[in-house]
């Protein structure tokens, strides 16, 4: 065991001196109406002296706590960071019910992944880096009202999934040098920049950067095969969800496929207050017993 502030231990000299003084002290109380010679009750004197020493021992324990006792211990686990980029389609066709369902599901997903880092990218014909990767997931949840397609400018009306994924890839490589990388693509339609082998090239680029892609299709049409193939090249998948229950199942599936990982930590000094706290409670209880039943009251 070591102490964070060892210089504070010098204050232990004060209770030591006071304890020694209390032990050597002779307590004689002369009463004006009592002139008899009483028996020498040394055992009782020792008991009363012991109870007098309890506050000084409490002071010593307080000084030890202030010195910051520490002990080398091994924490149970540390959460390995997963960097999750939500890439959300805000084109005109995502307005109304698709946006509402997707927004609620994303908020719920962030609450289940506390400890991970999330970012939010909005895209249509162009891309907007709305929230950089952050562990403050409340920032992502607070940003969802701004992702409403009904509030987007006209030039965001198209859907370019390929450009959006490359945009997210570049951001993740720059912002997430360590930890797992995961892109959750939320869209309801086909992309104007996929096909003719472009999806294979983008999938290989994401896989090379250790980025897994999951596509959540919230449209009424069939999920685009190009996006499914692209996602599977990265180790992910394309999943369809047309209602709230379906979205919850999809996000639960992603949570199972990319669970939070924990790794053991090495030895590190941690606060070691427990034995001192227990000693202080025991001394305090002993002091209360002395005050209530064994105090020296000659009158």
Buried (B, 14 or more C-beta within 10 A) or exposed (E): EEBEEEEBEEBBEEBEEBBEEBEEEEEEEEEEEEEEEEEEEEEEEEBBBBBBBBBBBBBBBBBBBBBBBBEEEEEEEEEBBBBBBBBBBBBBBBBEEBBEBBBBBBBBBBEEBEEBBBBBBBBBBBBBBBBBBBEEBEBBBEBBEBBBBEEBEEEBBBBBBBBBBBBBBEBBEEBBEEBBBBBBBBBBBBBEBBEEEBBBEBBEBBBEBBBBBBBBBBBEEEBBEBBBBBBBBBBBBBBBBBEBEBBBBBBEBBEEEBEBEEEEEEEEBEEBBEEBEEBBEEBBEBBEEBEEEEEBEEE
